[in-house]
Every structure is written in C-alpha cells, then in structure tokens.
C-alpha cells in the first residue's frame, strides 16, 4: 500500500520520542558505510596498497581475496 509522503511524515511526527528513536534504530540498522562486493555480496575491507604505483593509498578490497579480486578506490 502506498501513502502520501506528507501523511507518512505526519504519522512519524505524532510518535512519541521513544517510538521515533526505535524507528530510527530499525531504519539505520546495519553498516551502510562499507561497500558491498558486487561479485560476492559480502562487505569489503579497507586496505592499504603495499607496493606499486599506488603504494600507501587506501582502497576497498573483497574479503574473499584472492578468489575475488574486486576493488574500489577509497574516498579521500
């Protein structure tokens, strides 16, 4: 069932502070800041390149390395 956004926000505003806090806890559960490997569907690990042209730079690497070699450049 779809409801109007203003109606939905109004219902949230009518909740007690405790209920709103509980809702926020459920809505933000989990780790939304760590990328997920698109190949393995597993959270990645922040690593530091040890050698090569990018030595010392941070990147996200798959937990399943060396089986999965998917990486992302870390923000910064």
Secondary structure, DSSP 8 states (H G I E B T S, - for coil): ----HHHHHHHHHTS-HHHHHHHHHHHT-S-SSS-B-TTT-SBEEEEE--SSTTTT-EEEEETTTTT---EEE---
